[in-house]
């Protein structure tokens, strides 16, 4: 079975998914829709798909599934419309910025017995998956502490900051999901601190650009997340998991892994410049996993419920910063 896709949104992440779909033997990109005609036409020309409207894709009998890469405030409505139409849905995070709206959306998905997968691509990064595999094998014993470092090379425009939902919902949300993925237990308590250290305009927009978050499970396992909107040395993505018998870690990745030694010392190439190149394999793997789940009619993961939980953790972090205390997840969900 070849899964026939419609792509909703032809921006930066839409281009990444168009490439992944087109490269997968189990899929074909049938149509693309975008409010900006030149963006849709560019993907159409590159991959040989049609340009259609969202409504046309919704009504198309030759489309089995859609990938939603539109602005966040459209996600929940589109998920509901396409699951109502019987199409499988892959949606970029977050489903919405409101927990209540996400809950209502997931109720519609359940009522339709629909397929929904949320784009937490880092679960599919081969290096992070290898870390999880070592945990599952028992190589480091029982997981005790997780450390996640995630720093962007530079802050986005303030206009983006204003509509993003803030750093916890926009950036840290990936790390919340990764913490759950690695801890293997649900998080029960969140303590966060935040500051504006990079650009005062970000603070004026009501957001932070530098945050630290401590997460704790009911059994006492902990995760520490360090986020910054600035890393002058490249896209910084590292994890470490400490257990009762040892530690496993994934280091930063580079476009080429070489080291030069001479009279000036030891040097290595710079890190990847951002997520489009750092997580190329992860984007391809998550689309492959989505195709496999739809074809086999099995539950997709990360699920809509995973998206809800990650957003709830972001809400807990915001509340922790606002009130200067740790927050129990029972206060949020």
Number of C-alpha atoms within 10 A of each C-alpha: 8 12 22 19 27 30 30 25 24 27 17 11 17 23 19 17 24 25 18 21 26 19 15 17 11 15 19 20 27 24 27 28 26 21 13 11 12 11 18 25 20 15 24 21 11 11 18 15 21 17 22 22 15 19 11 12 24 22 12 15 10 13 19 21 27 28 25 29 24 21 15 18 15 13 22 22 13 21 27 20 16 21 23 17 15 17 22 26 27 26 26 21 25 27 28 23 24 15 18 11 15 21 17 12 21 23 13 18 22 13 11 14 12 20 25 27 27 25 26 25 22 21 22 20 19 15 19 21 17 15 21 20 13 16 22 15 10 15 16 18 16 17 22 18 21 25 19 22 17 21 24 21 20 17 17 12 10 16 10 11 21 14 14 19 19 21 21 28 23 17 20 26 23 22 25 26 21 23 26 19 17 24 22 15 15 17 23 17 22 25 21 24 18 21 14 18 15 16 14 12 14 21 16 12 14 12 21 24 24 18 21 17 23 18 26 20 17 11 11 13 19 21 26 21 21 16 24 26 23 21 15 11 13 18 25 24 20 17 23 20 25 19 19 13 12 13 19 17 19 17 12 17 18 17 12 11 10 9 9 10 9 7 5 7 7 9 11 12 13 15 19 21 17 16 16 15 15 20 19 16 16 24 27 22 20 25 22 19 17 25 25 16 17 20 13 9 10 11 15 20 20 21 19 26 16 16 28 25 22 26 28 22 27 27 23 25 30 22 19 21 19 12 10 12 14 18 23 17 18 9 11 14 12
